[in-house]
Amino acid sequence: MKKILLTVYTCIFILALSTAQNEGYKWIFASTPFNSLPAVAGSLGNYTLTTIGSGSITAGVSDNVGLGASCTGNINVGNFTKPFGLNFSNNPQFAGNTYSIEIVFKFSEVNGFRRLLNFYTLPSDFGVYLAGGGINFYEGFNVGTTVTGNIIPVNTWVQLDFVRDGVTKIISCYKDGALVGTFADINDNFIPHAAAQNEILFFKDNTDISEESSGSVAKIQVYNYTLSSTDVVQNFNTICNSSVLSVTFLSFSAGRTGSAVLLNWSTASEINNKGFEIERSTDGINYMPIDFINANNNYSAGHQYSYTDKHPFTVNYYQLKQIDLNGQSKYSPVKVVKLNDNIISLFPNPTNDVVAVSGLASGDEIRITTIESKLISMQLAKANTETIDMAKQASGIYFLTIMRKSVMVETIKLVKK
């Protein structure tokens, strides 16, 4: 009898623990006419979305936003013109240092730095923009940090997700379900607080209308927890009740390995995938194919891929052209690798515990990821040589990546004994 009771109590404890790990709330803005809605049932409070600026939002006709492989369902759209914006009050505080923000939108014009988010704080300015079609993080009126290349054209519907981990302070940026870049919010500038402090402004600068653009919005969701890469992909695939994408990229990286360049990419799902054409450019404009990698298998599961460019140039721009069996194609984000920087070296490699990284410049980001592209640590270099503690990591293969001024310098395979 005691054994039976112990089993029951154990099951109850495991169930409670599992439930606690998945607690969280999301606030939804996706209605007709476009106006504020409270958070989902059971949320922490009634959060309002108010309009700011002299413009307004008008309910547009239901529209097929074109996301997904066979998006045939229509969703509600709200059209706006600058200097219109939306203000999420975050009062009482709903989102803190751990959050996910998901928006489905399009801009109808190019106008300087097109504002996506603004964490309103005076006298400084912390925001996320589209600068030349790339995602750019601004801190205190400086030129900002670009985490992607030109990936978001005008008049194109996109889903963007910004997922901030409160422990690592890493903000992961997703476009249409695929991870396209990360930003280290070391100074905690991109954290929404209470109203009138770091509330969230959508599509609106707090003062300058030159950093705005007209457009349309179909969905805004704010979560007070981190979405997984699978969650982001699922949200993208269900926005119009669409079927699973032919190929969904999870990650794509490129870095120097000796005199060569190593490309690594992974997919979350694959259907009817023929393979990947690897394209290279020396100016970021004119690309030429250098090889073709066949799809691993025509399964719904994802896969890991790698390719070594043994004859790179001094400056190299890489992109992947994914091709379906029916001839349709789409491109990955662009990665840049320069070979005229100091060569990064590791010692010892393999390692039991501590590894020394040499050839660094002050301010370099040192990132350690698993073979599945999961980020496990990130630190900034202060000297030419830094040490990384791998003692608590499981035995296996990892990748050490050096980011210098938002450009990947080198990726090196690191083996933990």
Number of C-alpha atoms within 10 A of each C-alpha: 6 7 8 9 10 11 12 12 12 12 12 12 12 12 11 11 11 11 10 10 8 9 9 14 19 21 25 19 20 21 16 16 13 20 17 19 15 16 21 13 10 9 14 16 16 15 20 19 21 13 19 18 15 10 14 16 20 16 18 18 13 14 15 16 22 17 22 22 13 15 19 16 15 15 19 19 26 24 20 22 19 18 21 22 28 21 20 21 22 24 16 13 16 23 24 19 18 20 24 25 23 23 21 23 24 22 27 18 14 18 17 15 21 27 26 25 24 25 24 25 18 12 7 13 18 23 26 25 26 26 23 18 17 20 28 24 23 19 18 14 11 11 10 17 16 23 18 22 19 14 17 20 17 12 14 13 22 23 22 25 27 24 27 28 18 17 8 16 20 20 22 21 23 23 24 21 26 27 23 26 21 19 18 19 18 12 9 11 19 26 21 26 22 17 16 14 14 22 23 29 25 23 29 29 29 17 10 9 18 15 22 26 26 20 21 22 24 26 20 18 16 24 21 21 22 19 21 11 18 14 12 23 25 14 17 27 22 15 22 20 17 17 15 20 23 22 24 23 26 23 21 23 24 28 26 24 21 15 13 15 23 21 22 17 19 20 19 20 21 24 19 17 24 23 22 22 20 20 19 25 20 16 10 16 8 10 15 13 14 11 12 16 15 13 19 14 15 15 13 17 12 19 18 15 16 13 15 15 18 12 9 19 18 11 14 18 21 22 25 23 17 25 21 19 12 9 9 11 17 11 15 20 22 21 22 21 24 18 20 10 14 12 15 20 17 20 13 15 15 16 18 16 14 16 20 15 20 17 14 25 17 12 14 22 23 20 18 24 18 16 15 16 18 12 15 12 16 19 16 18 18 13 13 13 16 17 13 18 13 19 14 9 13 10 13 12 15 22 19 21 25 27 18 17 13 17 19 20 27 26 26 19 19 23 17 21 15
